[in-house]
Amino acid sequence: MCRFLIYKGRDPILLAHLLTRPEHSIINQSYDSRLRIDTRRPMNGDGFGVGYYTPDTDPELGDGPCVFCATTPAWNNLNLARLAEKTKSSMVFAHVRASTAGVLSETNCHPFTFHSLMFMHNGQVANFQRMKRKFASHMKDEYFLYVQGGTDSEWAFALFLDCLDKLGVDPSKPVDVNGFGHEIIRKAMLRTIQLIKEWAKQCPEDDIDNEEPSLLNFAVTDGHSVIVTRYITSRTEEAASLHFSTGSKFIEYEPGQYKMERRDRRQDVILVASEPLTFERSDWVTVPTNSILTINNQTVLLHPIMDEYYQIDPSVPRSSNFAASRGLVSPIVEPQAYTNVNLPPLEREGRRRLSMTA
């Protein structure tokens, strides 16, 4: 399936340091994924997209992101390489697509945007065609009419917008200096997942596709806060892989080789990725299955999604067979609890607190 990447930093970064220059950049992953397990779909060649926010100091540019997408493979798009060498941003979403729903078109390429909001998805909404009518009938006309493509991902974004609206936030309104707020965005995301689960359970029990879980790795930002989920509608299977890294600076120490530099406890740079950009194991932390990650004021927060698919005992192993069959997991060791001795002190303390509350 797909791969996505998120960068949030105190300072802008040249897009090339994320998209093209690293030996294992997201573009290189699209045709040479070292960690892909599923060999039936060895490439993410069904289009790509990159979205980024411009400086807030220029009101003429508005508060929405700039998005460049195309249906050509990311590794074969000269305009993307040119753009990456001349563009900087402190908030970047990037996505390479291997389609599971929807035809090959720019309207089906991630990330999707709505005014100041930007959204992307790695995974699939199981039984989506049987649930599509419920999506359409549930949401306001404004968000129903927003959908231009045919992917389950764009419909999920429209549903998220509707959930945000029904929580009292107008997604079309300009955001203030702090955005909509990470708590309300997280609530809307959890409500989106809840509705998808409910509608899936209403599908006919004799439907062969009804036994297949949904893989819901969603990412959304308003340009200030970022909310990312790693989620699957199963108590026994692993979700699609997701990792994050924090540090002082993401540096190139020799051509094509990057690492996360940590000079102190600050999280000046935060990366979230389906597949790590470096091969330094200590750079990356695996997000536990059925968790929601929040980036607020350059701080990473992890919360478990405690529903019917949550494992109360973190030592109970999950199978990676389903996600592996979709090419959505990597062989990096999955955490069995919200602890990791290799975490920077702040991240280790955050996971200690999370394991206590879980």
N, C-alpha and C positions, 0 to 999 in steps of 0.2 A: 504494500500500500504506500502511503505517503510518508514524507519526512518533513518536520518543521523545525524552525529555529527562532529563538527570541533573544534579543539583546536589549538590556536596559542599563544605562550607565549615567554617572554624574556628568561625564564629558562625552561629546559626540565621537563616534568611531567611523573611520572610512569603511564603507560597505565592503570593499575588497578584502578587508581583514576577516570578514565573516563568510563571504560568498565565493571568492575565487582563489585567494592566495594560500590559505591553509591546505596542506596536503590532503587533509580529510575534511575539506569544506563541504557545506551542504550541496553545492553543485557537483563536487566530485563524488559525494555519496550517491547522487542520482544515477550514476553509471558504474560506480566502483565501490559499492557498499561492502566494507570488510566484515561487517557484522550481520549482514542479511542472511537469514536462515532459509527462507523460501526461495528456491531456485527457479520456480515456475514463472515468477515475475521479477527478473533480475535487474530491472531498470525502472526509474521514475522518469519516464520520458513523455508523459501526457500533459505537459505544460508546467509552468512555474509562475510564481508571483512573489514580489517583494514590496512591502509597504513600510513607509517610514514617515515620521513626523518632522516638520520643519520648525525652526526656532519660533518660540512664542513672541519674540520681539517684533515680528512683522505681522501686524493685524490684517494686512491685505491678503495674506496667504490663508487666512482662516484657521480653524482649529482642527480640521480633518486631516487625515494622512494623505500622502501621495502614494499611489499604487501603480506599479508597472508589472504587467503580466503578459504572457504570450503562450501560444499552444505549441511552440517549438520546444524541443528539449533544452533544458537550461544550459547544458554544456556546449550547445551549438548556437547560442544567441550572442552575436557580437555586440549588439546594443546593450545587453545586460552587463557585459564585461566593461564596456566604456562607461556606463553609468556608475558601476561600482567603484571605479578608479577616481571619480570626480564628485562623489556624494558622501556627506557625513550626516549622521543623525545619532541622537541619544536614545531613540526607541525604534527598534527594527523588528518586523515580522518577515520571515522568509519561508517559502513552502515549495516543495517539489512534489508533483502529483503522479500517482499511478492509479488510474481511475477504477472505481468500483461501481459508480452510479453516474449517469449523465454522459453525454457525448463529449467529444473533444472540441471545446470552444472556450473562448476567453471568458465568457460569462460563468463558466464552471471552474475557473481557476481561482485558487485562494491567494491571498486573504480577501475576504469580503468586507465591505465598508458600509457604514450608515452614519453620515455626518461625522462626528468625532470618534465613533467606535470602529474597531477593526477586529476581525474574527477569523480563525482558521481551525481546521479539524484534521486529526489523523485517526482513521478507523472507519467504522461503518455503523449506521443505524439498521439493525437487523429488521427484516420484514418491513422495510420502509414503504414499499409500494402499497402494502395493505393498511399502513397507518397514515398515508399521505392525506387522505380525506379528513382525518382527525386533526392533523396539523392545520389544514386550511380552515376548517370550521371553527377552530378554537380561537384563532387570532383576529385582531382587528383588520379591517380592510387595508389600512395603511401598510401593514407589514405583509399581508397576503400579496398585495400588488407590488411590493418591493422585490419579490423573488423574480429573477430573470432567467436563471438557468434551470437545470434539472437534477441537481445533486441533493442528496440527503443533508449534506453539510450546510448548504445555503438555507434550506428549510429549517434546520436546527438553529441557525443564526436568527432567522425571522422569528422563530418561537422565543428565543432568548430576548429579542427586542420587545416582544409582546409581554413577556414576563416582567421585564424591567419597567415597562409602561404601567402594568397593573400593580406594581409596587410603589407607584406614585412618582416615577421619574420619567420625564419626557425625553426619549433618546435623541430627538431632533433638536433639542435646545442646546445652545452653546454651553460648554462646561465652564465652571469657574476655575480659579487658580489651582484648586485641589482636585479637579475632576468631579465625577459623580460620587466618588468615595468607594473604597475597596469593599466595605461591608455590604453595601446595597448591590454591587455588581456580583459579589459572591452569592448573595441570596438569590438573585435572578438566575445565576448559573445552576445552583442546586435545584431550583424550581423547574428549570428546563429539563434536567436529568430526570427529576421525579415524574414529570408528565410523559416523557418518552417511555419510562418503565411501565407506567400505568397503561398506556395504550398498547404496549407490546403484550401485556398480560391479557388484553381483551381480544387478541387475535385468536382465530380458531385453534383449538388444541390439536386437531389432526393435521394442521399445516406443518409440513416437514421443516420449513424455515423457522418455525416458532421455537425450535430447540436451540437455535443458534444465538449466542449472546451478542449484545451490542457492544462495540468498542468505542468509547466516547472520550477520547483525548481532545478536549476543547481548549482553545486559548482565546482570550478576549482582552482588549485594552481600550481605555478612553484617552490614551496618551499620557496618563499619569500613573494609574494603578494597572497591574496585570493580574489576571486570574487564569490559572491553567489547571485542568483536571487530568488525572490518570485514572480511568474508570472502565469497568466491565460489569455487565449484568450477570455475574456468576460468583458463586462462593468458592469455586474450586479452580478456576482458571486465572492466569495472569492477564493483566491488561497490556496494551501496546506499550513498548518501552518509553521511558521518559527520564531524563537526567537534568541536573542543574549544577552550575559551578559559580562560585563567587570569589572575588579577590580584589586586589588593588589595581591590576592592569592585565589586559590580555595582550601578551607580547609575542613578537616573532624573534626568537633567539638565533635562528639561522633560517635560510631561505625555505619557506614552506612548512617550517616547524614552529608550532606555537605552544605556549603554556600559560597557565593562570599564575600570575605573580601575586604573592601575598606578603606585603611588607608589614601589615598591621592587621587589626581586627575589622577594619572598615570593609564594607561591601560596595566599593565604588563601581565595580563591574559585575553584572549578573547575566549569566547565560542559561537558557533553558533549551534543551534540544532532544529530539527523538533519538538521536544517535550522537555521541560525543564528537566534538571537533578535533580533539587531541587524543593521543594514545597514552597520555599520562593518567594512570588509574586514580592517583591521588587528587587529580583536578576535579573529579566528578562524583556526585552523590546521586544514587538511584532513588527516584521518588517512589514510595511504596504504592502498590496497587490500591485503588479506591481511596485516593487522597486528593485534596485540592490544595494547590500551591498559590500563595498570594505574594506579590511583590508590591510593597508599599513603602515609599520613602527610602528606597535602596535597602530594604530589609525583607528577607525571605521568611514567610510563615507557612507552616505545613499543618493541615488539619485533616484528620480522617473523615471520610464520608460514612457516617454511622447509620446504615440502613440494613435491609434484609440481606445484602450481599457482603456486609462487613464481617471480617473474621475477628472475633473478640480475642482469641488467642493468637498473637502474632507469630508464634512458633509453628503454626500449622502451615505446611508448604502448599503452594498452589502449582498447578500444572501450567507449563508454557506451551503445551501442544497446540492449542487453538490459535493463539497469537502467532506462534512460530509458523503455522500453516499459512498465515496471511503475510508473512515476512515482516512482522511488527515487533519482534523482540530481539535483543542482543544477548550474547552469552555473558555479559557482565553480571556478576553475582547479585541476585535480588536480595534486598534487606528483609530479614525476618522480624525485625522490630524497628522502632524509630530511634535507633542508636547506631553510632558508627564511630569507632575510635579514631578514624582518619579525618573526621570533620574538623574544620576550623572551630575555635572555641565557641563562637556565637551560634554556629549552626548545631554544634553538639549539644549546647545548652537548650536550644529550641527543640531539638528532638527529644531530649530528656523530659522536658515539660510535656511534650505531646504524648509520650508514652505513658506519663502519669495520668493525664486526663483521659486517655483512651481506655 
